[in-house]
């Protein structure tokens, strides 16, 4: 990974000599990775949930309840699923201001071309590098960045 000055790193390592050795770190945590992450998770779990958390749960339930997609089954003459149906249905049920992330796969082409985005920095797209696992990690980063930006404003 190339070093970009704006990147901020947190490194967990059992060897203090390794922390910050390759890249400068914002925070170095000394210890076994599993035990350290369990401690961090316990500390975060003890905190009061963010104010918008209940709204996120409600939105997820609403999208799940209103999402309708006919997938061909045994009684259908059709074969396979139409990718554009998925794109159109998700756009119909998701709010305009959604932060949307894609992972590796052919679906990127459909979403990149046909999924309208109604604001800046609302689509996290892996581009041509096809990095597996980009979707979950980018959405976490996007949500953290949004929190930081709100705090700075």
Secondary structure as a PSIPRED ss2 file (coil, helix, strand):
# PSIPRED VFORMAT (PSIPRED V4.0)

   1 X C   1.000  0.000  0.000
   2 X C   1.000  0.000  0.000
   3 X C   1.000  0.000  0.000
   4 X C   1.000  0.000  0.000
   5 X C   1.000  0.000  0.000
   6 X C   1.000  0.000  0.000
   7 X C   1.000  0.000  0.000
   8 X C   1.000  0.000  0.000
   9 X C   1.000  0.000  0.000
  10 X E   0.000  0.000  1.000
  11 X E   0.000  0.000  1.000
  12 X E   0.000  0.000  1.000
  13 X E   0.000  0.000  1.000
  14 X C   1.000  0.000  0.000
  15 X C   1.000  0.000  0.000
  16 X H   0.000  1.000  0.000
  17 X H   0.000  1.000  0.000
  18 X H   0.000  1.000  0.000
  19 X C   1.000  0.000  0.000
  20 X C   1.000  0.000  0.000
  21 X C   1.000  0.000  0.000
  22 X C   1.000  0.000  0.000
  23 X C   1.000  0.000  0.000
  24 X C   1.000  0.000  0.000
  25 X C   1.000  0.000  0.000
  26 X C   1.000  0.000  0.000
  27 X E   0.000  0.000  1.000
  28 X E   0.000  0.000  1.000
  29 X E   0.000  0.000  1.000
  30 X E   0.000  0.000  1.000
  31 X C   1.000  0.000  0.000
  32 X C   1.000  0.000  0.000
  33 X H   0.000  1.000  0.000
  34 X H   0.000  1.000  0.000
  35 X H   0.000  1.000  0.000
  36 X H   0.000  1.000  0.000
  37 X H   0.000  1.000  0.000
  38 X H   0.000  1.000  0.000
  39 X H   0.000  1.000  0.000
  40 X H   0.000  1.000  0.000
  41 X H   0.000  1.000  0.000
  42 X H   0.000  1.000  0.000
  43 X H   0.000  1.000  0.000
  44 X H   0.000  1.000  0.000
  45 X H   0.000  1.000  0.000
  46 X H   0.000  1.000  0.000
  47 X C   1.000  0.000  0.000
  48 X C   1.000  0.000  0.000
  49 X C   1.000  0.000  0.000
  50 X C   1.000  0.000  0.000
  51 X C   1.000  0.000  0.000
  52 X C   1.000  0.000  0.000
  53 X H   0.000  1.000  0.000
  54 X H   0.000  1.000  0.000
  55 X H   0.000  1.000  0.000
  56 X H   0.000  1.000  0.000
  57 X H   0.000  1.000  0.000
  58 X H   0.000  1.000  0.000
  59 X H   0.000  1.000  0.000
  60 X H   0.000  1.000  0.000
  61 X H   0.000  1.000  0.000
  62 X H   0.000  1.000  0.000
  63 X H   0.000  1.000  0.000
  64 X H   0.000  1.000  0.000
  65 X H   0.000  1.000  0.000
  66 X H   0.000  1.000  0.000
  67 X C   1.000  0.000  0.000
  68 X C   1.000  0.000  0.000
  69 X C   1.000  0.000  0.000
  70 X C   1.000  0.000  0.000
  71 X C   1.000  0.000  0.000
  72 X C   1.000  0.000  0.000
  73 X C   1.000  0.000  0.000
  74 X C   1.000  0.000  0.000
  75 X C   1.000  0.000  0.000
  76 X C   1.000  0.000  0.000
  77 X C   1.000  0.000  0.000
  78 X C   1.000  0.000  0.000
  79 X C   1.000  0.000  0.000
  80 X C   1.000  0.000  0.000
  81 X C   1.000  0.000  0.000
  82 X C   1.000  0.000  0.000
  83 X H   0.000  1.000  0.000
  84 X H   0.000  1.000  0.000
  85 X H   0.000  1.000  0.000
  86 X H   0.000  1.000  0.000
  87 X H   0.000  1.000  0.000
  88 X H   0.000  1.000  0.000
  89 X H   0.000  1.000  0.000
  90 X H   0.000  1.000  0.000
  91 X H   0.000  1.000  0.000
  92 X H   0.000  1.000  0.000
  93 X H   0.000  1.000  0.000
  94 X C   1.000  0.000  0.000
  95 X C   1.000  0.000  0.000
  96 X C   1.000  0.000  0.000
  97 X C   1.000  0.000  0.000
  98 X C   1.000  0.000  0.000
  99 X C   1.000  0.000  0.000
 100 X E   0.000  0.000  1.000
 101 X E   0.000  0.000  1.000
 102 X C   1.000  0.000  0.000
 103 X C   1.000  0.000  0.000
 104 X C   1.000  0.000  0.000
 105 X C   1.000  0.000  0.000
 106 X C   1.000  0.000  0.000
 107 X H   0.000  1.000  0.000
 108 X H   0.000  1.000  0.000
 109 X H   0.000  1.000  0.000
 110 X H   0.000  1.000  0.000
 111 X H   0.000  1.000  0.000
 112 X H   0.000  1.000  0.000
 113 X H   0.000  1.000  0.000
 114 X H   0.000  1.000  0.000
 115 X C   1.000  0.000  0.000
 116 X C   1.000  0.000  0.000
 117 X C   1.000  0.000  0.000
 118 X C   1.000  0.000  0.000
 119 X C   1.000  0.000  0.000
 120 X C   1.000  0.000  0.000
 121 X C   1.000  0.000  0.000
 122 X C   1.000  0.000  0.000
 123 X E   0.000  0.000  1.000
 124 X E   0.000  0.000  1.000
 125 X C   1.000  0.000  0.000
 126 X C   1.000  0.000  0.000
 127 X H   0.000  1.000  0.000
 128 X H   0.000  1.000  0.000
 129 X H   0.000  1.000  0.000
 130 X C   1.000  0.000  0.000
 131 X C   1.000  0.000  0.000
 132 X C   1.000  0.000  0.000
 133 X C   1.000  0.000  0.000
 134 X H   0.000  1.000  0.000
 135 X H   0.000  1.000  0.000
 136 X H   0.000  1.000  0.000
 137 X H   0.000  1.000  0.000
 138 X H   0.000  1.000  0.000
 139 X H   0.000  1.000  0.000
 140 X H   0.000  1.000  0.000
 141 X H   0.000  1.000  0.000
 142 X H   0.000  1.000  0.000
 143 X H   0.000  1.000  0.000
 144 X H   0.000  1.000  0.000
 145 X H   0.000  1.000  0.000
 146 X H   0.000  1.000  0.000
 147 X H   0.000  1.000  0.000
 148 X H   0.000  1.000  0.000
 149 X H   0.000  1.000  0.000
 150 X H   0.000  1.000  0.000
 151 X H   0.000  1.000  0.000
 152 X H   0.000  1.000  0.000
 153 X C   1.000  0.000  0.000
